[in-house]
């Protein structure tokens, strides 16, 4: 699944670069990037990398939270079933007396 998403992302990037090249926008973008100092490029790349990390970590955190909630739901259901069985045994013993 991850490989499929990565492949689609890479195809999208390549397609975007192709379209920019066909409309002669890629050259002007590269000229603008070349005028930036090296540290400015590093800052922009750092911001992009930080955003990517925040996105992936928040997605992993959500998966962990969902798994925990599901486990707690199973525990709750088990307790309800145990209580139900306990009530049935109490009703059966009360009916005998």
C-alpha positions in Angstrom: 0.0 0.0 0.0 2.8 2.4 0.9 4.6 1.6 -2.4 1.5 2.3 -4.3 1.0 5.7 -2.7 4.7 6.6 -3.1 4.6 5.6 -6.8 1.5 7.7 -7.4 3.1 10.6 -5.6 6.2 10.3 -7.7 4.2 10.1 -10.9 2.3 13.2 -9.8 5.5 15.1 -9.2 6.9 14.1 -12.6 3.7 15.0 -14.3 3.7 18.4 -12.6 7.3 19.1 -13.7 6.4 18.1 -17.2 3.4 20.5 -17.3 5.5 23.3 -15.8 8.2 22.7 -18.5 5.6 22.7 -21.3 4.3 26.1 -20.2 7.8 27.5 -19.8 7.3 28.1 -16.1 10.0 25.7 -14.9 12.9 27.8 -16.2 11.6 31.0 -14.4 11.1 29.0 -11.2 14.6 27.7 -11.3 16.0 31.2 -11.9 14.1 32.5 -8.8 15.5 29.6 -6.7 19.0 30.3 -7.9 18.8 33.9 -6.6 18.1 32.7 -3.1 21.0 32.3 -0.7 21.9 28.7 0.2 20.7 29.1 3.8 17.3 30.3 2.5 16.9 27.1 0.5 17.9 25.1 3.6 15.3 26.9 5.7 12.6 26.2 3.1 13.6 22.5 2.9 13.6 22.3 6.7 10.1 23.7 6.8 8.9 21.2 4.2 10.6 18.3 6.0 9.2 19.4 9.4 5.7 19.5 7.9 6.1 16.1 6.4 7.3 14.7 9.8 4.4 16.3 11.6 1.9 14.8 9.2 3.3 11.3 9.3 3.7 11.3 13.1 0.2 12.6 13.6 -1.1 9.9 11.4 0.8 7.2 13.3 -0.5 8.7 16.6 -4.0 8.5 15.3 -3.6 4.9 14.4 -2.2 4.1 17.9 -5.1 6.0 19.5 -7.7 4.1 17.3 -6.1 0.8 18.2 -6.2 1.6 22.0 -9.9 2.8 21.8 -10.8 -0.5 20.0 -9.0 -2.6 22.7 -10.8 -0.7 25.4 -14.1 -1.2 23.6 -13.5 -5.0 23.6 -12.7 -4.8 27.3 -15.9 -3.0 28.0 -18.0 -5.5 25.9 -16.4 -8.4 27.8 -17.3 -6.7 31.1 -20.9 -6.2 29.9 -21.1 -9.9 28.9 -19.7 -11.0 32.2 -22.3 -8.8 34.1 -25.1 -10.2 31.9 -24.0 -13.8 32.6 -23.8 -12.9 36.3 -27.3 -11.5 36.3 -28.7 -14.5 34.6 -27.1 -16.9 37.2 -28.5 -14.7 40.0 -32.0 -14.7 38.4 -31.8 -18.5 38.0 -30.8 -18.9 41.7 -33.5 -16.5 42.8 -36.2 -18.4 40.8 -35.2 -21.6 42.6 -35.6 -20.1 46.1 
